[in-house]
């Protein structure tokens, strides 16, 4: 709901701003209206002392990137963008069909960046304009983590849970995408693209760990510490966006 409230006024404003004469090669204003990076993976782990184990990782990233660019040549655009990026990753570990460990992290990033887009030659009067784009952005990050671990056996069995939260951090993203702009009018177009994304995230946060010996529901020990985390991620991204091509400003 919050994302729709941000995008709709921007789209209406840009639509009104295109009532003047359009001249390709001047300004390009737009935003990503639907972008996601999804990763999933599995691993089999065998330890002689405890037997066979398996792990599963799921993650997602959602982006919204309003941007403005200027054509520096007839085909190449350079510009700036605002980045709003929530993300999540969860890893679970199983043995004999039971989950004995789970780790989950949730990020929210906001920052600024730059991009360079090159449009490739297309057929005359074609409404499909193929492009390649390189994007870089960075900014501040908030991270939350939580998880649990079951250990021991019999009378020595225990459950350990943890949670952590930060109020600040740093992130950096680099991506390359290829796709096309579908012109829906003389001034506006829709972007469709696929690409590769590299993400780096660093946070320092306070973490609380609770231990329940005997797994009877009571907390036997409590510990707090400050933890620094660094995450890197490589993923496939796909997305949809819109662009508005504006005529040059007249003096």
C-alpha positions in Angstrom: 0.0 0.0 0.0 2.8 2.5 0.9 4.6 1.7 -2.4 1.5 2.3 -4.4 1.0 5.7 -2.6 4.5 6.7 -3.6 4.3 5.6 -7.2 0.8 6.8 -8.2 1.4 10.6 -7.6 4.7 10.4 -9.3 3.2 8.7 -12.4 0.4 11.3 -12.6 2.9 14.1 -12.3 5.1 12.8 -15.0 2.1 12.2 -17.3 1.1 15.8 -17.0 4.6 16.9 -17.6 4.7 15.4 -21.1 2.0 17.6 -22.7 4.7 19.6 -24.5 6.4 18.6 -27.8 8.5 15.4 -27.4 12.1 15.3 -28.7 14.0 12.0 -28.2 17.4 12.5 -26.8 16.8 14.9 -24.0 15.5 13.7 -20.7 14.1 10.4 -19.4 12.2 10.2 -16.1 10.7 7.0 -14.6 10.7 4.3 -11.9 10.7 0.6 -11.4 7.2 -0.5 -10.6 7.8 -4.2 -10.1 11.2 -5.7 -9.5 12.2 -8.8 -7.6 15.3 -10.9 -7.0 14.6 -14.5 -5.8 17.1 -17.0 -4.8 16.7 -20.6 -3.5 19.2 -23.3 -2.8 19.7 -26.6 -1.1 22.7 -28.4 0.4 23.3 -31.9 1.7 25.7 -32.0 4.7 27.1 -35.2 6.2 29.0 -35.2 9.5 30.3 -38.6 10.7 29.3 -38.0 14.3 25.7 -36.8 13.7 24.8 -38.3 10.4 23.2 -36.8 7.3 21.7 -33.3 7.3 20.2 -30.9 4.7 19.8 -27.2 4.5 17.5 -24.9 2.5 17.9 -21.2 1.8 15.2 -18.9 0.5 15.6 -15.2 -0.1 13.9 -12.3 -1.9 14.6 -8.7 -2.8 12.1 -6.1 -3.9 13.1 -2.8 -5.4 11.5 0.5 -6.3 13.8 3.0 -8.0 12.4 6.4 -9.3 15.0 7.9 -11.6 15.9 10.8 -13.9 18.4 10.7 -16.7 19.8 12.8 -19.5 20.7 11.5 -23.0 24.4 12.3 -23.3 24.3 10.9 -26.9 21.4 9.9 -29.2 21.4 6.5 -27.6 23.0 6.7 -24.2 21.4 8.0 -21.0 23.2 8.8 -17.7 21.2 9.6 -14.5 20.4 9.4 -10.8 18.0 7.2 -8.9 16.5 6.8 -5.5 16.6 3.2 -4.1 14.0 1.7 -1.7 14.8 -2.0 -1.1 13.3 -4.5 1.4 14.9 -7.9 1.5 14.7 -11.2 3.4 16.7 -14.4 3.7 15.9 -17.6 5.6 18.1 -20.7 6.1 16.8 -23.9 7.7 18.7 -27.1 8.7 17.0 -30.5 8.9 17.8 -34.0 10.1 15.4 -36.9 9.8 12.6 -34.6 8.7 12.9 -32.3 11.7 14.2 -28.7 11.7 16.8 -28.3 14.3 18.1 -24.8 13.3 16.6 -21.8 11.6 18.2 -18.4 10.8 16.3 -15.5 9.3 17.4 -11.9 8.5 15.3 -9.0 7.2 16.8 -5.9 5.6 15.4 -2.5 4.7 17.6 -0.2 2.6 17.2 3.3 1.3 19.8 5.3 -0.6 20.8 6.9 -3.9 22.7 5.8 -7.0 23.5 6.3 -10.6 22.9 4.5 -13.9 24.0 4.4 -17.5 21.6 3.0 -20.2 22.4 2.4 -23.8 19.6 1.9 -26.4 20.6 -0.3 -29.3 19.5 0.3 -32.9 16.0 -0.8 -33.7 13.8 -1.1 -36.8 12.5 2.2 -38.1 9.2 3.2 -36.4 9.5 0.2 -34.1 7.8 0.5 -30.7 10.3 -1.9 -29.1 13.6 -0.3 -28.1 16.2 -2.8 -26.7 18.7 -1.6 -24.1 21.4 -2.6 -21.7 21.9 -0.8 -18.3 24.5 -0.7 -15.6 23.4 0.6 -12.1 25.2 1.3 -8.9 23.6 2.5 -5.6 24.3 2.6 -1.9 22.9 4.0 1.3 21.8 3.2 4.8 20.4 -0.1 6.0 18.4 -1.6 8.8 18.7 -5.3 9.7 16.7 -7.6 11.9 17.6 -11.2 12.7 16.1 -14.1 14.5 16.6 -17.8 14.8 16.8 -20.9 17.0 18.9 -24.1 17.5 18.1 -27.4 19.1 21.1 -29.1 20.6 22.1 -32.0 22.9 19.9 -35.0 23.6 18.1 -36.6 26.5 18.6 -34.8 29.8 21.2 -32.5 28.2 18.9 -31.3 25.4 18.5 -27.5 25.1 16.9 -24.9 22.8 18.8 -21.6 22.0 17.0 -18.7 20.5 18.3 -15.3 19.4 17.1 -12.0 18.0 19.0 -8.9 16.9 18.2 -5.4 15.6 20.1 -2.5 14.2 19.2 1.1 13.7 21.7 1.8 10.9 24.1 0.2 8.5 25.5 0.4 5.0 24.7 -1.3 1.7 25.9 -1.4 -1.8 24.3 -2.8 -5.0 25.6 -3.3 -8.5 23.5 -4.7 -11.3 23.5 -5.2 -15.1 20.3 -5.7 -16.9 19.1 -6.1 -20.5 15.6 -5.6 -21.8 13.5 -3.4 -23.9 11.2 -0.3 -23.7 7.8 -0.8 -25.2 6.5 2.6 -26.3 2.9 3.0 -25.5 2.6 6.6 -26.7 4.9 9.2 -28.2 6.1 10.2 -24.7 5.8 7.1 -22.5 7.1 3.5 -22.4 7.2 0.4 -20.3 10.4 -1.3 -19.4 10.8 -5.1 -19.2 14.2 -6.5 -18.2 16.3 -9.3 -16.8 19.7 -9.1 -15.2 22.2 -9.9 -12.6 22.5 -8.3 -9.2 25.3 -8.2 -6.6 24.5 -6.9 -3.2 26.6 -6.2 -0.1 25.2 -5.3 3.3 27.0 -4.5 6.6 25.3 -3.9 10.0 26.3 -3.7 13.6 23.5 -4.6 15.9 22.7 -5.7 19.4 21.8 -9.4 19.8 20.0 -11.2 22.6 20.5 -14.9 23.1 18.2 -17.0 25.3 18.9 -20.7 26.4 16.3 -23.1 27.7 18.0 -26.2 29.2 15.8 -29.2 29.3 13.4 -27.5 26.9 10.7 -27.0 29.5 9.8 -23.4 28.5 11.9 -21.6 31.1 14.8 -19.3 30.3 17.9 -20.5 32.1 20.5 -18.2 30.7 20.4 -14.8 28.9 23.2 -13.1 27.0 23.5 -9.8 25.1 26.3 -8.7 22.8 27.0 -6.5 19.8 27.5 -8.3 16.5 28.7 -7.1 13.1 27.3 -8.9 10.1 28.3 -8.7 6.4 26.1 -10.3 3.7 26.8 -10.7 0.0 24.3 -12.0 -2.5 24.4 -12.9 -6.2 21.0 -13.2 -7.9 18.9 -13.1 -11.0 16.6 -10.1 -11.1 13.6 -9.4 -13.3 11.4 -6.3 -13.4 8.9 -3.9 -15.0 9.2 -0.1 -15.0 7.9 2.9 -16.9 9.7 5.8 -18.6 8.6 9.3 -19.6 10.5 11.1 -22.3 10.5 14.8 -21.8 11.1 17.6 -24.4 14.1 19.9 -23.8 13.5 22.9 -21.6 13.3 26.1 -23.4 14.8 29.3 -22.0 
